[in-house]
Amino acid sequence: MKQHGLLQRILLILTIFAGTFVSMAQVNTDQVMRIGQNALYFEDYMLSIQYFNQAIAAKPYLAQPYFLRSVAKINLDDFTGAEADATKAIELNPFLTDAYEVRGVARQNRGRNRLAIEDYEQALKLLPRNRQLLFNKALAQTEVRDFEGAAATYAELLRYYPNFDNGFLGRARLYLASGDTLAATADIDRAIELDDRDANAYIMRADIAINSARDYAGALEDIDKAIRLQPTMAGLYINRAFLRYNLDSYNGAMADYDYALTLDPLNKVALFNRALLLAEVSANDLALDDFNRVLDLDPDDYRAIFNRAQIHKAKGNYEAAMADINRVAERFPDFPGAIYFRGSLNQAMGRLVAAENDYRRANEMARALRPEDYSDEDNGNATAAGSDNGDRNEDEIPEELAGKRFRTLLTVDDNAEIRREYNNSAIRGRVQDRTMNIEIEPMMMLSFYSSPTELRPASLYIREVDDLNATRMLRFLLMVTNAVPTIDESTAARHFQSIEYYNSYLSTHTGRPVDYIGRALDFITVRDYLNAERDAGRALELAPDLAIAYMIRAQARYGRYLLERDGRSDNAAGDAMTRLSLARSALDQVAADLDSATTLSPATAVLWYNKGNVLFESGDAEDAIAAYTRAIELKADFGEAYFNRGYMHLQQGHQSDGIADLSKAGELGIIPAYNLIKRLTR
């Protein structure tokens, strides 16, 4: 690790560990701001936010820490949080021009283009020739279809900066939006003259060649150049495969789909298109596997369902094909192709009456869609779909019956995004770009061990835990954390020795609640949840109003629940229904203990947080949200509670509330929040 990074992290831990120095002495705001700016300069955005949080807490009337925190957030793609911080900075200092720019970029990325334009115009009053401001304003004007205003802004921009290649690409987008492909092509050509290393220019020119002239060969030449510049962009290979297929290069197209999936194994478009090509050469097993993978990623992809039905039919799996086509027919009741296909299935299965009914209905639907393709002379006896003698050929089916749009190769259209400009656009430190498995933040546990991070180094505070540590009656220091590490062999040995100590002591002395609590925590440490539960119960027999004993028993029972749920308990050999019943029973017991603990200690935020997690496990979303809300009311900087509440809001379809909570969670050091925000807003 570089020395400056180490020093930053040491200073952070010294200044925020358990809030000690904040409470004992006034924060040196200038020093904190300077360190935060250093972290921002070195693109350690998460770390810099923690420093700016301290500055804001110490001097909330200063605009600069809000502004700098908005810069950090915009680099983490937290546009909601960046907009809020920039707005606060502007309220505190209306003459902070950079804050208008940051807020404009944030608003533009949120689709609030008219408000972004207002911000850019405000900043341009003080910086009338600023390239970034003019360019972003023109992009926003194009988005709101103010083509005349955008053209004027681009004209001004390119007058000041005649060699700005991205400006020509932006204006090309404007021309394309207004239908002027000749002017767009001229601007793209000019951009390539200025910088022939910008893949977006070639991608845009390829799109024009495809859509305006069906010039697949010319488009392929440009896509080849783009791939040389951006060799790891899966979407480019998908689009090149489309071009190669249309130029009769089946093997080339297949190779591109294979490589796209090497780069992005979960790319639905590549999987779907490869399946279509495999089906075309009757590689039905491979095609079926790809369609299944598409539907694993998106169970409601009806194009994949329709095509999988055809694969099932080709393989003789008529019942599976019928199940798929019925789903399509139910979702698209006016789609004759689904009804016609179902008729062919019924015919293949010997259900001739049902087949005739489906054929007749499909023909009637097709007439309603395009009556000019059918004449009165048909009289329902012979149509473009074939005669009613059952001797049908799908190649003769009109487009409405064949479902052409369900069997067409897909392309991706987001490769040539014109980049909005901002002065700090580097990608190092962009934690939102890391691949993460998004789950709720786990339960808070009482433990003798913790895995602190640079961003969240301190144990959470619970009064009862602090009081218990103060008695010095436990053999180890107790902490509150949701980052309990895996213990090694020597650590486990220490706790087995501690258990033996308690066994010896309790065999010759009258047990006190603290003795049973200490041994229960040792049992939890070595994962003996059943004995831990028993000891916590003994402590409660002696002191029924001991909230911490309920917390410990809930923790032991939760450990038992996880073992039952995951099939790792002593009952793992039992049937699934038995294991599920035992797991539900254990979770109910956890909930009951947490209810008792919150009754005895209603102001403990951690208890409400854990209660929210248990309600989440039980599938009770509304009550889980209410529990997290109560935890946040009691502890305003409870990042994990914000994250979990945001996660639950998203599950309930409340996207704006969810993003707001995730933004706050990220601000408080919960790294996965930014990854989830990016997934939702890209």
N, C-alpha and C positions, 0 to 999 in steps of 0.2 A: 504494500500500500504506500502511496506517496506520502511524504512527510506532512504536507499541508492538509491532506485529507485526514490523517491521523490526529493532527492538532485540532482540526475542526470538530471531530467526533468527541475528543476528550473534553473540549470546551462545552460542547452540547450537553454531554452527560453531567458535567459539573454544574451547569446552569439550570438544567431542568429535572435532575434526578430527585424525585419525590417532592418537587417544589420547594426544596429546603432553602436554597438561596433566595428564591423569590420572596419567601415569607420572612427571612431574617434580614435582608438588606435590599435596598432599591436596586433594580436592574440597571446596569450601565447601558442605556439605550444606544448610545453612539457605538459602543463596542459590539453589541449584539447586531446592530444594523450592518456594521462593517463586515462582521463574519458572515452574516446572511448574504450580503452582496458578493462576497468571495465565493460562497457556495453556489450562488446563482451563476457567477461567471464561469465556474468550472462545471456547470450544468448538472449540479447535484440538487435537483429541484425539490425533492421531498425534504431534504435536510434544510434547505434555505427556508422553506415554509415554516419549519419549526422555530427558526430564529425570528422570522417576522411575526409569528404568533406572540412571542415573548415581548417584542417591541410594542405591538398593539395592546397587549395586556397592560404594559407599564404606562404607555402614553397613547391612549386611543384617539387623541385629538390630532395626531400627526398623519398627514396624507401619504407620505413617502412609503411607510411599511405596507399600507394597503395596496399602493400601486405596484410595489415590487412583488408582493404576494400574488397579485393578478398576473404579472409577467410569468412567474413560476407556474401558475395554474394553466395559463394558456399553452405553455410548453408541454403540459401534461394532458392536453386536450380536455381540460375541465372548463368548458366555455361558460357554463352556468356560474360556477364559482368565480371565474375571471371577470365576468360582467358585473357581478355583485361587488367585488372588491374595487374594480375600477370606478364603479358608480360612487362608492363610499369615498374614494380618493378625490373624485371630482366635487363631491359635496363639501369636503374639507378644504379643497383648493381648486376653485373653478378655472384657474389659469395653468393647470398642469396639462399641457398639450399632449404629452405622451399617453396620458390616461385616456384621452378621447380616442387615440389610435387603438390602444389595446381593447377598449370597450367596443369600438367599431368592429375589430377583427372577431372578437368573441360573439357579438351579435350576428355578424355575417355568417359565422360557422353554425349558429343556431337557426339560421333561416330568417332572422329578423332584419331583413335587408334595408327596409325603409328607415328604421332606427339607426342602422349602421351608417347609412348615407348622411343622416343628420350629424353623427359624430365626426365623420370624415370632413364634412363641410365646416364644422366648428374648428377642427384642428387646422384646416387649410387657411383659415383666416389669419393664423399666425405663421404658418409654413406653406405659403401658396404654391411653391414649386416642389414640394416633397413627393418623390417618385412613388413611394409605397402608398401614400394616402390617395394620390390620383388614381393609381392602378386599382386599388381595392374599391374605391368609389365607382369606377367604371364597371367593375365586375358586378357590384351590387346593383347598379342601375340596369345592367343587362338582365339580372335575375328578376327584377320587378317589371321587365319589359318596357322600360323607359329607353327605347332604342335611340331616340333623338338626343336625349341627355347623355347617354353612354357614348355616342359618337362624338359629341362635343368634348367630353372628358378625355377620350382617347386622342382626339386631335390635339388638345392642349398638352397631354402627356408626351406624345410623340414629337411635338414641336420642341419641347424642352429636352427630351431624351430620344433623339432620332435613331440611336443604335440600341435601344432597349428591346431585345428579341421577345421577351415575355409579353411586352405591350402589344406587339404585332399578333402574337398568338391569341391574346385576349380579344383584340379587335376582330380577329378571324372568327372567334366564337360568336361575337355580336353579329357579324355578317351572316353566319350560318343560321342563327336564330331568326334573322329577318329574311332568310331565303336567298341571299346573294352569294352563291357558291363561287362565282368568278372572283369577286373581291376577296372572299375568304381564302381562296387558293393563292391569290397574289400575296396576301399578307403572310401566309404560311411559308411561301417560297422566300419571302424577304427575311423571315425569322430564321430560316435554315441558312441563308447566306451569312447572317450575323453570327449564328452559333449552330453548327451542324452536329452538335453533340446532345441536343435536346430530343429525347425520344418522343415527347408529346407532339412535336411538330409532325413527325412522320406518321404517328398514329392518327392525327387529325386528317392529314392528307389522304391516308388510306381510307378513312371513313367516307370522305368525299368521293373517292374513286369508286367505292362499292355502291354507295347510295345514289349517286348522281348518274353514273355511266355504266354500272355493273362491270367496271374495269378490274376484274379480279387479278389479272397479271400485274397491272400497275400497283394495285393495293398490296399484293404479295411482296413486291420489291421494297415498298416502304416499311411493311411490317418486319421484313428481314433486317432492315437497318435499325428499326426500333429494338429488336431483340438483341442485336449486337451491343446496343447501348444499355439495355435493361435485361440482361440474360436470366434474371431470377423472377421475373414478373409472370406468374402463371397465366394471367388473362391474355397476354400477347400470344402465347402458344395456342390457347383456345381459339382466338380469332384467326391465327394463321392456319389452324386445322380446318376451319370453315372455308377459307380461301382455297386451300389445297384440295379439299373435297369437291368444291365447285370447279376446279381445274382438273378433275378426274384423277387426282393422286390419292387414292384410298390409303395406301401404305404410309404416305407422308402425313396424312391427317391422323391416322391411328398413332403414329410415332409422336406427334405433337400432343395428343391427348394423354398418352402414357407419360410423357415428360412433365406435362402440366400437373399431373397427379403425383409425380415424384416431388415436385416443388410444393404442392398444396394437396395433401392426400384427402382432404375433406371438401374439395371443390365440387359442388353439386353440378355445376354446368359441365365440367369436364367428364364427370361420371355419367351424366345423362347422355351427352353426345357420344361418348365411347360406346355406351350400351346400344344406341341407335345403329352405329356402324357395325357392331358385332352382330346385331340382329339381322342386318342387311345381308351378311354372309352366312346366316344360319348358325352362328356360334351361340346357340341359345343359352347354354349353361353359363357362359361368361357374361352374356348380356343380362341374364336374370340376376347374377351376383351384383352387377353394377346398379341395376334398378333397385335392388334390395338395399344397397348402401345409400342410394339417394333417399329412399323412404325412411331409413334409419335416421338420417339427418333432418328430414322434413316429412313427417307422416301424411301431410295433406298436399303433397305435390301430385296433382291429378294428372299431369302429363305423364309422370312416371307410372302412376297407377294404370292409366290407359294402355301404355306400352307394355307394362308387365303382364297385363291381361292377355295381350297378343302372344307374348312369349309362353305363358302358361298354356294357351290353346295349342301353339305349335308343338309343345312337349306332351300334349294329351292330358294336361292337368285341368280338366274342364271345370271342376268345382272351384278351384282356386281362381281360374279366369272369370267365372261367374261372380264370385265375391268381389273381385276388383272392378269389373265393369258395372256392377250394380252400384258401387260407391260413386263411380263417375256419373252414371245416369241420375242418381239422386242429387248430386251436386249441380249438374248441368241438365235440367229436365228438358231443355229445348235443343239439345245437341243430338241430331239424328244419327251421327256416327256411333254413339254408344248404344243406341237402340238397335241399329242395324247389326253391330257386332254381337250383341246379345242374341239376336235372331240366329246368327250363324252358329253360336254356341248351342242354342236350343236344338237347332237342326242336327248338329254333330252328336248331341246327346239323345237324339231320337224323339225329342219333344216337338213334334211337327206342328201341332196346333199353336203352341206358344211361339214357335218360330214364325209361322205365317202372320200372327198378330204383330210381332215385332217388326217384320218386314213391311207390313202395311202401314204401321204407325210411322216408321222411319221415312217411308216414301211421302206420306202426308206432310210430315214436318219439313221435308226437303222442298216440296211444292210451295209451302208457305214461305220458306226462306227465299227461293228463286223460282217463281212461277213460270218465268220465260223459258226455263229448261224443260218444261213439261207441257204436253199438248193434250187437248180433250180426247184425241184419238187413242191415247194410252188406255183410258177407261179403267185405270188401276190394274190392267192385265200385263202391261209391259212398260217398263220405265227405264230410265238411264241406269238404274241399279240392276237391271236384268229382268228376266221373265219370272213369273210366279211358279215355275215348275221346279224351283229349288236349284236350278243349274246356274248359280251366280258366280261371278268373277269379281273379286274385290278391286282389280285393276280398272274395272269399268265404272266404279262407283264415283259419282260426282264429289266435288270437294267437300260439300256439306256432310255427306255420308262417310267419307273416308277419314274425316278428322285431320285434315292436313296440318292444321296449326298445332295439333297434339303430337305430330311426328316430324317436326322440323328442327334442324340443328339450331342450337342457341349460341349467341355470342355475348360477350360482356362489353358494356358500354361505358365503364368508368375508368378506363385506363388513361384517358387524355385529359384528366382534370387539370385545369389551369390553377397553378398554386397561388393562393393568396400570399401576399408578402408581409413579412414582419422581420424586424432587424435581428431577432434572436431565434433563428429557425433551425439550429443544429439538433441532431437527434440523440446525442449521448445523454444518458440520464432519463430518457423517456420511458419510465417504468410501465406506462400504459401499453407499450409495444411488446412487452414480454408475454409469452404464452402462459396463461395461468388457468388452473382448474378452479372455477369460481364456486365457492360454497359459503354458507354463512360462517361468521366468526364463531369459534367453538365456545363451550361453557367456560365460565370462570371457576377455577379450582383452588382449593386450599392445598398448598404443597410446600415441602421443604426445599424445592428446587424450581428454578425458572430459567428460561432462555430469553433474556432481555435483548432487545434490538437497539440499534442506534437511535431510532426514531421514538421508540416507546420503551425506555430503559427501566422504568420504575414499576414496583409492585403496586397494585391498586389498594386503596385504603378501605378497610372495614374496621369499625371501632372495636368490635369484639375480638378481632384478630390482634389488633394493636394492644388491647388490654391483656390478652393472653400472653403475648410475647413479653409484656412488661413484668409479668409475674416471674419470668425465668424458670417456670416449672416444666416447660417442654424441653426435650433433649436436643432439639434443633430449632432454628428460627423459622417461623411459619410465614408464608407469603401468599398473595392472591394473584393468580395469573391464569391466562389461557394458553400459555406456551410452556407446558410441562415437558421437560426433556426425557428421553429414554435413559434410564439409569444403567450404569455398567455393573459388572460383577462385584467389584469391591464396594460400591455404594450399597448394593443390595445386601451384602454381608453385614455392613454396619447396621442396617435396619433390622435384619434378623437378630443380631445381637441385642438391639434395643428392645425388640419384642421379648426376648428371653429375660432381659432385665425386668420388664413390666410383669412377666409371668412370675418371676421369683418374688418380686415385691408384693404383688397382689395375693400370693399364696400365704404370706405372713402378715399382711396388713389389711385393714378395712379400706376397700377401694374408694377413691374420690373421683368425682366426674372428670377432673383433669387427667387422671391416670388412664381412664378408659379412652378419653379423647386422644391422648398421646399414642396409645397403642393402636387405636383405630387408624390414625394417620400413618403410622408405620405399616400397617396392613395394606392401606391404600397404595403406599409407595411401592410395595412388592406385589401389587395387583391381587391381593387376597381380599376381594370385595365382600365375600360372605362374612368373614370374621370381622371386617371393619364395620359392617352393618350391625352386627351383634354388639360390638363394643360401644358404638354410638347409641344404640338402644339402651345399654346399661347406664350410660351417662345420663340419658333422659329419664330413666327410672329414678335416679338420684336427684336430678334437677330438671323437672319438666318444663321450666321456663328458660332453658338454655338454648338460645337461638343458634349458636355456633354448632351445637350437637346436631340439630336438625339439618344444618348445612352439610355437615360431614356425612350424615346418614344418607342425605339426598345424593351426595357425590358418590358414595359407595353403591347405592342402588342404581345410579346412572351408569356406573362402570359395568354392573351386572346386566343392565338393559342392553348396552352396546354388545356385550358378548352374546346375549340371546338373539339380538337382532341380526348379527353377522354370522350366526351359526358356529360360534367358537366356544360355547359353554359346555358344561358336562352333559347338557341335553341335546348336543349337536346331532346325535345319532337318531333322535326322535323325528317324527314327521313334521313337515313344515307348519302345519296348523298348530301343533303343540308349541313349537318354538315361537311362533307369532303370538300366541296367547300369553306365553310366559313373558315375552318382551313387552307386550302391552300392559301386563300386570305390573312389571317393574317400573315402567314409565309412569303409570298411575300413582305408584308409591312415591316416586320422585316428586311428582306434582304436589302430592299431599304434604310431603315434608317441606317443600318450598313455601307452600301456603302457610304452614305453621310458623316457619321462620320469618316470613314477611309480616305476619300478625304480631310477632314479638319484636321485630326490628323493621318497622315500615319505612324508615328513612334510608335503608341500605340499598343503594342503586344496583349493586351487583346481584342482589337477590331477585330484583325485578327483571334484570337482564337474563339471568338463568331461567327464570320463569318463562320469559319470552321464547327462549330456545326450546324449552320443553313443549310449549304450546305449538311452536313450529313443527317439532317432531310429530305432534299429535294431529297436525293438519288444521289447526284452529288459527287461521290467518288473522282474523280481526282482533281476537284477544291477544295474539302475539304482538301485533302492532301496538295495542294499548299498553302492554307490559313494557315494551321498549320505550314508548313515549314516557311512561312514568320513570323509567331509569334515567332518561335524558333530563327530565324535569329535576331530578335529584342530583344529577352530575352532568353539568352542561358540556363538559369536554369528553364525554364518553364515546369515543370514536367507534368502538365495536358495536355499540347500540345503534348509532346512526347508520352504520353499514348494514346491519341486519334488518333494521326497519326499512331502509331503502330497498333492500333485496325483496322484502315482503311486499312493499308497495308495487314493485315491478311485477311480481307474481300476480298481484291483483289487478294489473292493468293501469295502475296510477303512475304513468311514466314521469310526469313533471315532479311529483312528490318524491319519487324514487331517485331521480337524478339529483334533486336538491339535497337529499340525505346523503347520497354517495359523495357529492362534492364536499360536504362538511366532514364526512368520514376521512376522505383523502387529506383534507386540510389538517386533520388530527393525527395523521400518520398511518392510516390503513391503506397500504399500497394497492391491494386488489381493487379498490374502489375506482381507480383511474382506468384500469383495464376494462372494467365493466361499463364505465361511462363511454369509453371509446367504442365498445361493441354496440352500444345502443344508439350512438349518434353518428357513426360513420356512414 
